[in-house]
Amino acid sequence: MALLDWSQCSAVESIPGKVSGAWVLRNTRMPVATIFENLEAGANVDDILAWYEGLDRNQVKAVIEFAARSLDAPMAGR
């Protein structure tokens, strides 16, 4: 499975030295991976917003929607 190109998602950023350069929600230290780990464990968006202070619902939804759209996109070479 191909990796997502998070640089195409305006809700996230990767800054060297900030959370080891991991993709995080813009203007936070919340790694994108943490959102998906929580969803995989059975959490929903409301749970994540309650557990991690300072997150913006629109950013979290944008990350999830970006991943979903990326799964629907045709892959090169198929």
N, C-alpha and C positions, 0 to 999 in steps of 0.2 A: 504494500500500500504506500502510495506517495505521501510525502510530508506536505502539510499545508504551507502555503507561502503567506505567513502572517504579516509580512510587510504590506500586503494588499488590504489589510483590515485596519480601518482608521481608528478603531477603538483601542488598539494596543500599541505598545512601543517596546523597543529593546535598546537599552542604553548600557554600554560597557561599564562595569563597576556597579550597576544597580541590579541587585538580585542576580549577580553573576552573569548579566547580559541576557537573562531569560526574557521571553516575551511576557509582558505584564499588562494589565489594564492601564491605559494612559493615565498618568499623574497618580499612580498608586504603586504599591509594591506587591500587588496580588498577581501571582503567576497564572497565566492562562491555564496551565496544566492543572492547577488546583481546582478550578471551576469544573473541569471534566472529571477529575477524580471524585469530587463530591457528587456530581450527577450520577456517575457510575455506582457510587455507594448508596444511591437511592434518594439523595437530597433533591429538592426542587429549587427554583430560583429564589423563592421567598425564604427558604432555609438559609441559602448562601448569603443573602442580603442581611439576614438576622445575625448570622454567625460572624461575619466580617464587616465591621463598621467602616463606613466611608465609601462603600461601593455604590455605583450608580446602576440602577436597573437597566437603563438603556444600553450601557456598555456591556453588561453581562449578556443581555439579549442579543446584542450585535455580534458578540463573539460566537454564541451558539448558532445564530443564523448564518454567519460567515462559514462556519464549519459545515453546516448542513448544505449550503449552496455549493461548497467546494466538493462535497461528495457527489453532487448531481452533475458537476461539470465534466465534459468529456476529457479523457486523459489522452495526451499525445502518444501516438504509437499504438493505439488500440485498434 
